[in-house]
């Protein structure tokens, strides 16, 4: 089971690195970051995911603070 999770983690890390490299190359070749983010938001609703994750993180920190 440990080997399976290691393979999955490796695939995820490689995908994140590939995405970061593509984003960086886009910026180096003159892409506009606002246009990239606008395109991602219109296709994948990126802002709603960010807002949801921020809300979950806020709830988690408030819960942890209430324990102490």
C-alpha positions in Angstrom: 0.0 0.0 0.0 2.9 2.3 0.8 4.3 1.9 -2.8 0.9 2.8 -4.2 0.7 6.0 -2.3 4.2 6.9 -3.3 3.4 6.4 -7.0 0.2 8.6 -6.6 2.2 11.3 -4.8 4.9 11.2 -7.5 2.3 11.7 -10.2 0.7 14.6 -8.4 4.0 16.3 -7.8 5.0 15.9 -11.4 1.7 17.3 -12.6 2.0 20.3 -10.3 5.6 20.9 -11.5 4.6 20.7 -15.1 1.8 23.1 -14.6 4.1 25.6 -12.8 6.7 25.3 -15.6 4.0 25.9 -18.3 2.7 28.9 -16.3 6.3 30.3 -15.9 7.1 29.8 -19.6 3.8 31.6 -20.4 4.8 34.6 -18.3 8.3 34.6 -19.7 6.9 34.8 -23.3 4.8 37.8 -22.5 1.5 36.4 -21.3 -0.8 38.5 -19.2 -1.4 36.9 -15.8 -4.8 38.6 -15.4 -5.9 37.1 -18.7 -4.7 33.7 -17.7 -6.6 33.8 -14.4 -9.7 35.2 -16.1 -9.6 32.3 -18.6 -9.1 29.7 -15.8 -12.0 31.3 -13.8 -14.4 31.2 -16.8 -13.5 27.6 -17.7 -13.0 26.0 -14.2 -14.6 28.5 -11.7 -11.3 29.0 -10.0 -12.5 31.8 -7.8 -15.2 29.7 -6.3 -12.7 26.9 -5.4 -10.4 29.5 -3.8 -13.3 31.0 -1.8 -14.4 27.5 -0.7 -10.9 26.5 0.4 -10.4 29.8 2.2 -13.7 29.3 4.0 -12.7 25.7 5.1 -9.3 26.9 6.3 -10.9 29.7 8.3 -13.4 27.3 9.9 -10.5 24.9 10.7 -8.4 27.6 12.3 -11.4 28.8 14.4 -12.1 25.3 15.5 -8.5 24.8 16.5 -8.4 28.1 18.4 -11.6 27.3 20.3 -10.0 24.1 21.6 -7.2 26.1 23.3 
